[in-house]
Amino acid sequence: MTANEVLRDLRISKGISQEELAEKVFVTRQAVSRWETGETLPNTETLKLLSRFYDVSINTLLGSPRKLFCQCCGMPLEDPILSREPDGDINEDYCKWCYSDGRFVYETQEQLIDFCVKNLANDNWPPEQVRAHMEAVLPLLKHWKNDGR
């Protein structure tokens, strides 16, 4: 889906007019119309307001142009599992299980790896493979990079 389709569909699903949306995000109705026809995109500050209003990530508003992964555990991210900042804003870098209330849940890679081995291992993915996978992936992620933990 393109950004203009996403923006239009979200507004319609909320049951509000272009004018009502414009009032909520402090722009003109014409600006909303231009977003929905694909002429322009909202600016950064307006994208933040739209993200809060619709309770979706900015990535979703833009038509999901990039695949998001938790930068702590590596899990693919979708809107329902994105973490939130203490003020309620969506954080597109982490899942809600790794980052909660403005704090990281796991203090060390080893804590996270142990949790993943315990909860992800199964007949098709034995514990030693889960551990090896996590040990290879975690150092590449933003939260752990050059961290030394």
N, C-alpha and C positions, 0 to 999 in steps of 0.2 A: 504494500500500500504506500502511496506517496504521502508526503506531509500534508498537502492540501486536502486529500481524502480523509486522512486521520482527523485533522482539525474540524472538517465539516461533520464527519460522522460522530465525533465526540460531542459537538454542540447539539446536533439533532438528538442524540441519545439522552442528553440532559433535558431536552424539551424546551430549549430557550432560543430566542431569536438572535440574529446577529447583533442587533442593537443592545439587547440585554447582556450579551457576552461582552460587547465593547465597554459597557458601563462597568462591568466587574473587573476588567483588566486595564481600564483607563486609556482606551484608544477610541477611535471613531468607528462607526459601523462600516465605513468604506474600507478601513484597514482590515477588518475581519473579512469582508468580502474579497479583498485582494489576496488574503492568505488562502481562502477557500477556492479561489480560481487558479491558484498557483503562481500568481503574478509576483508575490513577495512572500517573505517569511517573517514571523515575529522576531523582534530583537531579543537579545539575551535576557534582559529584565522581564520582558513580557512572557518569554518562554517559562521563566521561573514562576510567574503568576499563574500561567495556564497549567503548569505542572501541579501546583498546589490545588487549583480549582478543580481539575479533572482527576486528581490523585493518580497520575501516571508519570512516568519518567520523561525527561526531555527527549531522550532517545526514542521513546514511543511517539511523542509528538512530531518528531522529525521523520517518521516512517520507519523507524528502527534501522538506520543506515549501518550501524555497527553491532556486532554480536558482543554482548557484555558478559564478562566472567568475573566472579568474585575475586578480588585481588588479595584475598586472604587464603581461601580454600580452593579456588579454581572452578567452582560450580558455575554452570551457565545461569545467567540471571534473566529473569522476567519480572515485570512489575510487581506481582503479588509477593515476591520474596526479597525485594530490594530493602536495604536497611534504611533507617531514618535517623536524621539528626535530632538532637533534643528539642529543637523548635518545630519538628514535624516535617521538615523538608526531606525529600527523597535523596539518598546518597547512592549514586549509580556505580560506586566502586565495590560495594560489599553486600553480601547477603545478610538477611536479618538474623542469621544464626551465628555469624562471625562478629558482627558489629551491632551493638544494641545500646540505646540511650547514650550515644556519644562515646561509648567505650568498646574496646575489643574484648571479646569473650575469652580468647585463647592468648595466654601470655607468651607461650613458646611454640615453636613448630612441633616439638615433641608432644605437647598436650593435644594439639590438633590432629597429628598423625595417629596417636593412640585412640582418639575419639573416632576417627574415620575407619581405622582398622576394625574396631569393635562394631561399628554400625554399617559398614559397607561390604565387609567380607561375606562371601557366600560360596556355594559350590562352584560357580563359574569364575569367581574372582577371589582366590584364597588370600588369607591374611598377609602372607609374605609379598604377594603381588601388589596388594593395596598399599602396603608400607613402601615398597620400592617406587611405586607410582607417585605417591605423595612426597617422598623424599626427593624425587626428581623434579616435580612441578613446583612445590612451594618456594624454593629459592628464586624462581623466575618471576614471582608475583610481587606487585608493588609493596605490599605490607611487609614482606620478608626480605626483599632485595637488599643486599649489603647490610643486613641486620645482624648477622652473626649468631642468631638464636637457633 
